[in-house]
Amino acid sequence: MNIKEYKAAWKEAVLFFEERFGNDLDIDGILFLIGIQELGQGNVQLTKDEKTDVMHIAVCTLLEPYGYYEFEGLDPEGWPHFKQKSKLPHLRPLDQQKLIKEAIIDYVKSQKKTAQDSN
């Protein structure tokens, strides 16, 4: 996708979350929301370490379609676990952010498709 399409797709992805959870979400906020969604335990109190784990769940979920992680299953408390399948390439910070944004765009597209398919 070219830069114009990328910017429009990112704006649409952010809007997807802001319509549901409020304005002014940054990338970390979006990652946290994805992690909470994938955790699937609803509104729960989390420790600082658990919040970090939620962010990790989001990153693994987002990068799984790219072949970097594989879902292994849920632990007894219902937390998803992943194994790393391949090492992430060394990327500059801006390239890392672009990869995560592209993965979020793909995630939103799949969420919308799932919602459409269930209607």
QUIKABEL-V187187 format. One record per residue. N is the residue number from 1. RES is the residue in three letters. SS is DSSP state (2 for helix, 1 for strand, 0 for the rest). PSI is psi in whole degrees, -180 to 180 (999 if undefined). BURIAL is + if it has 9 or more other C-alpha atoms within 8 Angstrom, else -. Layout:
BEGIN
N;RES;SS;PSI;BURIAL, N;RES;SS;PSI;BURIAL
END
This chain:
BEGIN
1;MET;0;142;-, 2;ASN;0;173;-, 3;ILE;2;-38;-, 4;LYS;2;-44;-, 5;GLU;2;-41;-, 6;TYR;2;-48;+, 7;LYS;2;-41;-, 8;ALA;2;-41;-, 9;ALA;2;-38;+, 10;TRP;2;-43;+, 11;LYS;2;-42;-, 12;GLU;2;-39;-, 13;ALA;2;-44;+, 14;VAL;2;-44;+, 15;LEU;2;-38;-, 16;PHE;2;-44;+, 17;PHE;2;-41;+, 18;GLU;2;-33;+, 19;GLU;2;-28;-, 20;ARG;2;-31;-, 21;PHE;2;2;-, 22;GLY;0;166;-, 23;ASN;0;171;-, 24;ASP;0;42;-, 25;LEU;0;131;+, 26;ASP;0;-179;-, 27;ILE;2;-37;-, 28;ASP;2;-39;-, 29;GLY;2;-41;-, 30;ILE;2;-43;+, 31;LEU;2;-42;+, 32;PHE;2;-44;+, 33;LEU;2;-39;-, 34;ILE;2;-44;+, 35;GLY;2;-42;+, 36;ILE;2;-43;+, 37;GLN;2;-47;+, 38;GLU;2;-29;+, 39;LEU;2;-40;+, 40;GLY;0;27;-, 41;GLN;0;11;-, 42;GLY;0;-154;-, 43;ASN;0;100;-, 44;VAL;0;153;-, 45;GLN;0;131;-, 46;LEU;0;143;-, 47;THR;0;171;-, 48;LYS;2;-43;-, 49;ASP;2;-39;-, 50;GLU;2;-35;-, 51;LYS;2;-39;+, 52;THR;2;-41;-, 53;ASP;2;-37;-, 54;VAL;2;-42;+, 55;MET;2;-39;+, 56;HIS;2;-40;+, 57;ILE;2;-44;+, 58;ALA;2;-48;+, 59;VAL;2;-44;+, 60;CYS;2;-43;+, 61;THR;2;-44;+, 62;LEU;2;-36;+, 63;LEU;2;-4;+, 64;GLU;2;-46;+, 65;PRO;0;-19;-, 66;TYR;0;-3;-, 67;GLY;0;9;+, 68;TYR;0;-29;+, 69;TYR;1;158;+, 70;GLU;1;132;+, 71;PHE;1;128;+, 72;GLU;1;-31;-, 73;GLY;1;-175;-, 74;LEU;1;144;+, 75;ASP;0;177;-, 76;PRO;0;-24;-, 77;GLU;0;1;-, 78;GLY;0;12;-, 79;TRP;0;130;-, 80;PRO;1;146;+, 81;HIS;1;144;+, 82;PHE;1;154;+, 83;LYS;1;147;-, 84;GLN;1;125;-, 85;LYS;0;-37;-, 86;SER;0;153;-, 87;LYS;0;137;-, 88;LEU;0;141;-, 89;PRO;0;154;-, 90;HIS;0;117;-, 91;LEU;0;148;-, 92;ARG;0;156;-, 93;PRO;2;-42;-, 94;LEU;2;-36;-, 95;ASP;2;-36;-, 96;GLN;2;-46;+, 97;GLN;2;-40;-, 98;LYS;2;-42;-, 99;LEU;2;-46;-, 100;ILE;2;-42;+, 101;LYS;2;-43;+, 102;GLU;2;-40;+, 103;ALA;2;-37;+, 104;ILE;2;-42;+, 105;ILE;2;-47;+, 106;ASP;2;-39;-, 107;TYR;2;-46;+, 108;VAL;2;-43;+, 109;LYS;2;-43;-, 110;SER;2;-35;-, 111;GLN;2;-43;-, 112;LYS;2;-42;-, 113;LYS;2;-43;-, 114;THR;2;-42;-, 115;ALA;2;-41;-, 116;GLN;2;-41;-, 117;ASP;2;-28;-, 118;SER;2;-8;-, 119;ASN;0;999;-
END
